Each structure stands twice: as C-alpha cells, then as structure tokens.
Amino acid sequence: MKKSAQNAEKLRKYLHISKKSSTFAPKFENNYHMKRLIYIIITSVLCVMAQAQESRLELFNQVYNADSLAPAKSLLDEWASTGDKDGDYYACQFNYYLNQGMKSGIQMSKELPLYAQGEKALTLTDTVTGGIAGYVYQGYSIVDSALLNTAYDWIKRGINACPNRLDLYFGLATSYLYCDQTDPMILVLEQVMKQETKNKRKWLWLENEQLADTVDMVYMRIQEDFARFLDAERLNEAERLTSLAIKYYPKRAEYVNNMAVICYMRNDYKQAMKYFKKALKLNPGDELIKANIEYLEDVLKNAK
C-alpha cells in the first residue's frame, strides 16, 4: 500500500471524495457528489425547463436526432439568418457537431480514464488473485476529429461573443476532459477564473438565465476536476490547476488545503504542513483543515 493511503480511514468522516484519494481531504461542500452540474455533455443534447412559449433552444432539442440531422441543420441555418446569435445558438452549434465527432457507449479497460474517476463504474474482480481486473463504465471516443474540431470552433466563438455564459466554458472543458486533453481543459478553467474576477460571479446559464451569486459553480467544478486528478494520481496536473486557483482566489483556504494534499502525496511533509497552516490562517474555524494538521502531526511524530 502506498504511504499516502495509509490510515486513510482515520479521517474518512471528513472526506468528500473517493477512498482511492489521499488521506487528507480537499475542502468540498457537502453537495460535492451531486455531480454533473447540468454541463453540456455529449450523452444528451442540452436539457431545458419547459416554458410557456418554445424557444429555439427547445425546438433544437426536439428536432435533433443523430439518425436524421437535416431538421436540426435547417433550424440552425434559419436561426443564423435572423442574426440572433446568442449563447444558446453557439451551444446548439457545438452540440450539433460534437455529437457527430464523438460517441458514447459502454467501455471496458484495466484502468479508469480520467473522466470516469469518481463516477459510477462496475469493478471486475480477478477470480484467481482477488484483485481488480478492470472496470466497465460509460466511455467516450472520437469518431471524427474534423467534426470535433468544428464543435470546438463553434463554442470558442460563443465564449468570445458571450463571455459570461458559464455553460459554454464548462461544455468546452468537459469535452476536452472526455478526450483526456488536460492541457486545454486547464486553460479553459483558467479563462473561467479570470472572467470571474471581472464579472464578480455574475454568470449566465442556458437561455441566459442569471445564476444566483450563492451558487459557486466555479468552485465546485475546480474541486471536481482536482479530485479526478487526485484519484488518478496525476499530481502534476492537480498542482497546475491548484496553482491557478490560488492565483485567482488567494483567500480561499480550500485551494491552499488542496496544495497541502498534493505535497503530502509526494511525501513532502514539511511543505504540506506549511500549506495546511496557511490554509488554517485563512479560515481558522475550518475543522477539516484542523483535522488534517492533527493527522500530519501524528505522521511526523511516528516517523521519528
């Protein structure tokens, strides 16, 4: 067993991530596991609430059919001719091409891909050794890279035209995640952080709905992706994401706590303690951070 996983159960009551992860806990809200924050995903076209009068977005959802793309294309062409190119228009163009460039289905492999970390998966057991033989999960694969790139182009145009439409950023980041393209995914998340410093969390969602200031979806997205990197033991990517989070949110103790977790997993206990204490200074009443410090003190004591 790896050193970073020893005695993980001692702090299990504080954890909001899977048991594969570090002994220490990244700071999550209690509803962290309410995953899939209505991101634009390729398993279904955008989901909207019923309105008294159907919008073009709702009409697109109704006519879109992977077996017959003509009605959806006609609607998009008509929509473009009106000049009313709002965030929903770019989202529909994105989904139109994304669903042709990428397909989903049941997959099996010895290791879970990054996007499946923390998601529901069937674990296969080796009947001889009793160990894990593999996993069965909902997977994604590229079937047409040209169409996929066209989808990327559309949503990037949407982000430029509608910089406060958070769903567009999340849709692009999620599609990069499904392709395990973590470099551009992290760059998109940095765009989100930078934009949030400008709009003061005044984000829009589908149909230009104003998101409540109290719903910190950016924080939840950062923590979700951090947990994926942690579960996959991809610490360099976890560090890159966390460094950006600390850069744009220097007073958020949760992100400093995350950096301490990374240091601990690298067996750099001195640096881990430094970050834990810094996090506690930012939020003196945080019981999770206090518990992490107490645990690391025990580890250091027993190591002498």
N, C-alpha and C positions, 0 to 999 in steps of 0.2 A: 504493500500500500504506500502511496506517495505521502511524503511528510505533510504536505499541505492538506491532506484529507484526514489525518489522524485526529481522533477525538472530536470529529465533526458534530456528533450528537450532543455534545455539551452545550452548544449554542443553537441547537436545532429550533428551539422555540422562538428564536429571534429571526430565523431565516425566512425569506420570502422567495427563494429560488430553489432549484432542484438540488437533490442530495449529492449530485456529482460535483457541485461547485465548491468553492473554497470554504474552509472552516468559518471564516469571517463573513459577515453579511453586508453586501451593498445595501444602502438605505433605500427601501422601497415603500410606497404607500401600501395600505392593506389590500387595495383592489388591484395590485400589480398583476395578478394572474387573470384578471378579466382581459384577456388578450384580444388581439385583432380589433383595434380601435377604429373599426369601420374603414381601414385603409383601402385604397384602391387595390384590389387583388385580382389575379387572373382566373380564379376559380369561378367568379361570377362577375357580371357587369355591375356597375355602380348601383347600390341599393338606396332608394329614397323613400321618404314617407309620402303617403298619399295626400294629395292636395285637391282642393275643390276643382281647380282647373289644371288640366295636364300641361306640364312644361315640356320643352323639347327634350330635356334630360329623361323624363319619364317615357316619352314616346320612343326615344332611342332604346331604352331598356326593354320596351315591349317588342320592338321590331328586330332587335339584334338576335341573330341566330347564326351560330358558327357554320351551319349547313347551307345557309342561304344569306349571303352578305349583301345582296343587292338592295333590299329595303333600307338597311342601315346606312349604306353608302349614299343612297338617294336623299335620305333625311339629312345627312351631314353636308351634302352638296347644297341642298336647299337652305340649310342653316347658315352656311358660309356666304350665300348670296345675299342674305339680309344684312350682313355686316355686323351682326350682334354676336361678336366672338368673345363671350365671357369665359370664366374659368370652367364652366360645365362643358362648353364647346370643346375646349382643349382636352378635358378629361375624357370625353367620348371619343375624340380622335385617337387619343392614347390607347384606350381600351380596344378600339376597333382593330388597330394594328398589333397590339400586344397579344391579343387572343389568337392571332394568326401566327405570330412569331414564336410563341411559347405555349406549351401544352402542359396540363397537369394530369397526374394519374398515380396509381399505387406503384411504389418502387421498393426495392429491397437492396440493402448493402450491408457490409460489415461495420461501417461507421456511419453515424448520423451526419448528414450535411449540416452546415451551419444554420440554415433556415429552419431545420427540424429540431434544433436544440430547444428543449423546454416545451415542445409540442407533443401531442398525443402520438405515440408510436408503439407498435407491437414488438416486444423484445423476444427474439428467438434464442432458445437455450440449447447448448450442445449437450446431447444426451449422454455423452461419454465423460466429458470433463465437468459438466455442470456450469461452465462459464457461458458468457454471452457469445452466440454465434453470429448474430446480426440483428437487423431491425427492418420492419416493414412500416412504411409511412407514406403520407401524401407527398409526392415528389413533383418536381418541375424540370422541364428540359426544353432547350432551344431547338426549334424545328426550322426556323428561317431567320437567320441573323440579319438579313437586309430589312425584313419587315419589323424585326425587333428594334433595329436602329431607327427606323422611321417612327416607331412609337416613342422612342426616347426623344427624337427631334421635336415631336408634337408637344410633349409635356414640358420640355425645356422652353419652348416658345410660350407655353401657357404660364410658366413660372415668371418669365420676363414680363409678360403682359399683365399678370395678376400676382404680384409678389407677396400678397398677404393670404393667398389661398393655400392653407396648410396641407390640405388633402393632396394637392399636386406634388408637393415636396415628398410627402410620405409615400405616394404612389411610385414615384421615381426611385426612392431609396429602397422600397420593398422589392421592386423588380430587379434592382441590382443585387439585393440580398439573395433572391432566388437563383441568380446566376453565379453566386459566390464572387461577385466583383466588389470586394470590400473597399478598395481604394476610392472608387467613385461614390460608393454609398456613404462613406465617412465625409467626403467632400460635400455631398448634398446636405448631410446633417449639419455641417459647419455653416452652410448657407442659411439653414433654418435658425441656428443660434444667432448668427449675425443679424438676420432680419428681425428676430425677436427683440434684439436690443434697440431696434429702430421703432418697431410698432408697439412696443410695451405690452406684448401678449394680446394684441387686438387682431386675432386671427379670424379668417373666414373659412367656411367649410362648404359642403355641397350646397348648390343653389344660393351661394353667397350668404349662407347663414352665419351670423356672428356667434363665435364661440364665447362662452362665459369665461371671464378672467380667472375664475376659481378653478377651472379645469386645466391643469397643467399638462397638456398632452405632449409637449416637447420633452418635459422631464421624464414622463413615462416611456416615451419612445427611446430616449437615450439609455435609460435603465434597462429596458428590454433588450436592446442590442448589446449593451455591456454584459448582461447575463449570458447571452448567446456566446459571446467571445470567451467568457469565463468558463462556461460549461465545456466548450470545445478546447479549452486550454490554449487559446490563441492570444497570448498575453500582450504581444506587441501591438496588435490591433486594439485590444482593450485599452492599452496605455494611450494610443493615439486619440481614441475617442474621449477618454477621460481627461487628457491634457487640454483638449479643445473645450470640454465642458467647464473645466476650472478657469480657463482663459476668459470665457464669456460670462461665467457665473461664479466669480471668485468668492462670493459669500455663501455659496451653497455647501453646507457641511457634507451632504450626501456624496458629492463628487470627490471631495478630499478623502472621505472614507473609502471610496472605491479605489483610489490610488494606493491607499494603505493596503487594501486587499491584494492588489497586484504585487506590491513589494513583498508581502508575506508569502505569496505563492512562489516567488523567486527566492525564498529563504533569506531575504534581506530584512531581518527583523528590526535592525536599528532604524532603517528608513521607514519601515512600516509603522513603528511606534511614533516616529516624528509626525507622520501624516495623521495617525489616529488622534494624537494630542492637538494637532492643528484643527482637525475637524471638531473636536470637543470644544475647543476655544470658540469656534464659530457658533456652536449650538450646545451650550453647557448642560442643557436638560435632556439631551438625547440618550436614552437608556441603551439603545443598541450600540452606540459608539462606546459608551462606558463598559458594556459587556465585552466588546472586542478588546479594549485596553486591558481589562482584567484577565482575559484569556491569554493575551500575548505576554503579560507579566508572568503568568504561570508557566508558559512555554519557556521563557527566558530563565526562570528560576530553576526549572527542571533540567535545563541544558547545562547548568553549571556543574 
